[in-house]
Amino acid sequence: AAEILKNQSSGDATDSFLDSIDGGSGTPTSFLNDPSTSQNGSPLEIAKSFLGLKASDPKQARTLSAFFKKAGGVNVNPATTAWCAAFLNSVLGASGIKGTGSLMAQSFLNFGTAVKKPTKGDIVVFERGASGSGSGHVGIIAGVNENGTLQVLGGNQSGKTSIETFNTSRVLGYRRINQTIARGYVADSGATA
């Protein structure tokens, strides 16, 4: 994770996005006033700008909730609701790409293009709980380790936005974000919704 974070640049669109969300305080809040400031950033870079925000901290939970409303179009309190899909939908929205609009992690199995070999920036969907339960987790691949485990940047990982290592044994699918159809939901059939 340190290598991934080391690759972050300063003075780019992500920094202006952070400044636009929080006035430069390190908490993304200025985006809430002008979401257009972030649409130059990739979903991975925008997601990185939220690293460390905790649902258990009331102020940070309000920031996350406002981000979900403004960029993702949903009212979600991260202190009381599973929010990994809300976070990813909002990150996509902030980068000018329409997400699934669902709070279900597994909804991302129908997003973008299915890929067998994931790369940095792809979406990964995990099964959680009993097989076939419909429960899951979703995040963005920040890196693939030499041993095959994944560095996943996501929301609601240990109650916060973080990069954590995940084994691939519970992976349901990998999806490539098709940025050429900005603001369009892309299903496997190629249709947009």
C-alpha positions, 0 to 999 in steps of 0.5 A: 500500500505504501508504494501505491500511496507513494505514487500519488502526485501533488498539484494535480486534479486530485489536489484541486478536488480535495481543495474544492471539497474542504478548502484545503483542510484535508477533508473532502468538502468543497466538492459538495459545493461544486462537483465539476471540480473533480471530473478530471480525476480517475475514479482511483485518484478520487477514491484516494482523496477520501482515504482514512475517513471513518464512519465512526467519526461524526464529522467525517460521517457527515462528509461521507454522507454529503459526498454520497448525496452530491456525487452518488445521488443517495442519502446514506448514513455510513454510521448505520448503513453498509456503504461500500457501493455508495462510496464507489457509485459516488467516486464514479459520479465524481469522475463523470461516470454513471455507476449502478445507482444501487447500494448492493455491492453485487450490482457492480457485476453488471457494470462496465466490462468483465475481465479475467485478469484485473489491473490497477483501477479495475473494480472487484466484487467479493462475495460476503457471508453465505454463498448465494446470500447476495451480500458482498463487498466492492472496491477499486483495485489499487494494486496486485501483489506478487503473491496474487492478493489484491490491494483494494481501495474501498469504502466501509473497509474496517469502518473507513475508506482504506486500502486493504489486502484481500485474498481472491478466494471470494472474488465474484468478478472483476470489471473494467470501467469503460470511461469512453461512455462517461455518464452511461451505465454499461452492461455486458450487452453493450446497452446503456441505461 
